[in-house]
Amino acid sequence: MMRIRLAATAAALIIGVTGAIAQTKEVVIGHFGTPMPMHAAYAEFEKATGYKISWRKFDAGTDVIAAMASGGIKLAELGSSPLAIGASQGVDYQLFAISNVIGAAEALVARNGAGIDKLADIAGKKIGVPLGSTAHFSLMGAMRHAKIDPKSVTVLGMKPDQIAAAWSQKQIDAAYVWDPALAKIKVDGKVIVHSGEVAQWGNPTFDGWVVNPQWAKENEAFMIAFVKTLDKVNGNYTANAAKWTAATPEVVAIAKATGSKAEDVVDSLTGYQFPSAKEQASEAWLGKTSAEGMMSTAQFLVAEKRIPKALDDYKKFVTADYLNKASK
């Protein structure tokens, strides 16, 4: 009887230790603090994946690239422009999902009194923008479309919080940025053009999800569960967007997580599109087009002297494996 009790006790201890180990799996996920449906579902992500998740906010894509390159984080949100920059530099990551397609959520705003009423008026002005970001890519695309000489504009590299501060002190005439900084500067400014319009001129932008390939392979169950949950929460918003008001629990949660005002969250979300996992896995996205888009973006960045050269092929920086498995 004693042996049975001892065996049972030992088994219980083993089970307890095993359970504790399982519960200590942790991961840090990088994001930009932009109001997104995912910020209302932190608990859902942890429940679905079984991992303790720490959400780490980055101010710009260049910071994400550095963190991914150093191994400081394994998974993060990353804009399409910095995605091409990091890949061109050989950073070991893969685009495995689309976070959002950017429309009016990123925009060029002119400060009231700065003398800017149309795009052509930015010549001779000071424009704040996070360098290497999707906003910077869109700004350059807008200037090229309007045939504005880049040398005629003073482009100042600033992080979103720096833009808001410089704006309040009238140190810049305009800025191209995203929320929550965008909502702040629109209070005393006018939208001149947004990224949805720039996309129609041949310069589309999006935020994607990148992961270290080796880590993803070792944590495949997490990856599939993460993609499924992301698809679920984005689908919930897409199907019920009209019902998401400033008082909706999801909107309140997003506002709290991102430091935004609830009413600004509602407005910001309408500036994005959220393609489903099935759509993302198609040829129009990660099946083929993303690698080609990375190439064209890199070539654009070379022309703008943001990177020294583009690679011959970007296919190895894209995978639809986890989207396909999550869609089954």
Summary of the structure (lengths in Angstrom):
residues: 328
radius of gyration: 21.8
end to end distance: 49.6
largest distance: 89.9
contacts: 1137
relative contact order: 0.17
helix: 53%
strand: 18%
